Amino acid sequence: MYNKNRQRVFMLMILPTFIGFFILYIVPTAMSFFYSLTNWSVYNADLQFVGLDNFKMLFEDSKTLAGIKNTIIYALITLVVQNAIAIVLAVFLDKKTKSANFVKSLVFLPAVLSILVVGFLFQYIMTSADYGLLNNIVQFFGGDPVNWLGNKDIALYSVIATQVWQWSGWLMVIYIANLKSIDTALYEAAEIDGASKMSKFFKITLPLLYPAASFNILLSLINGMKVFDVILAMTQGGPGYATETIMTTLIREGFNSGRNAYASALGVVFFVAVFILSRIVIAFLNKWERKIS
């Protein structure tokens, strides 16, 4: 009797969250799937079923395809680079010294800033105008000025660099917390066996960072796939469609152009893309877990 009453209390406690999740996520997601098969638009009051026409138009639209491609490139590069830098920083700064604590604070500091603030800041730093700080540094060392955000070949990578700078410190803190839980006896045994520092890193440290890595990798993937605000602040999707992403395309088509059904179709594609990529990453993480267990 006590257990049943306890379960009822728990169910009542989670009920508001479940209702909110159902109304704010499940229902809109189901509606997006439905509207993606219609001609729904703010300019068209006559709702009709059009099948897969929106998806056909989507995969024939060069700017939408550019957005999908750029999003995948952005997500994968930030995932790999941020985690690689964060692991290296965590290993070198996992010390109880004043200098290490200062550097950790310095590296973590960008993560507390708003993404929009960072975007506008780096738009100013990377501008090709005479007052651009980055180009002034390049010219000081004898180089030629670079159009960081106006060159379609490097604009996306310039944006990626700002986000690597901002979020590597956040991931580093999570890796450091994981490093604290590794038994030092493992390193002592490895030293007795004559293992080098690189050997200890690849045989002990890296495998045992799985808990933090699994969280950070999935977090990086999700944040990379839904990137919007930094693109809005720095390039607005330009030059051309060089930094267009799924989210900027979806917002433009759904809200600015009023092509709601088309935007819903893009939302469905986004859902499928995130699902597939996340399953691939989870399969990799599961393989890693089996290898170290």
Secondary structure, DSSP 8 states (H G I E B T S, - for coil): -HHHHHHHHHHHHHHHHHHHHIIIIIHHHHHHHHHTTB--BTTB-S--B-TTHHHHHHTT-HHHHHHHHHHHHHHHHHHHHHHHHHHHHHHHH-S-SHHHHHHHHHHHGGGGS-HHHHHHHHHHHT-SSTT-HHHHHHHHTT-----TTT-TTTHHHHHHHHHHHHHHHHHHHHHHHHHHTS-HHHHHHHHHTT--HHHHIIIIIHHHTHHHHHHHHHHHHHHHHT--HHHHHHTTT-STTTT--HHHHHHIIIIIS--HHHHHHHHHHHHHHHHHHHHHHHHHHHHHHHHH-
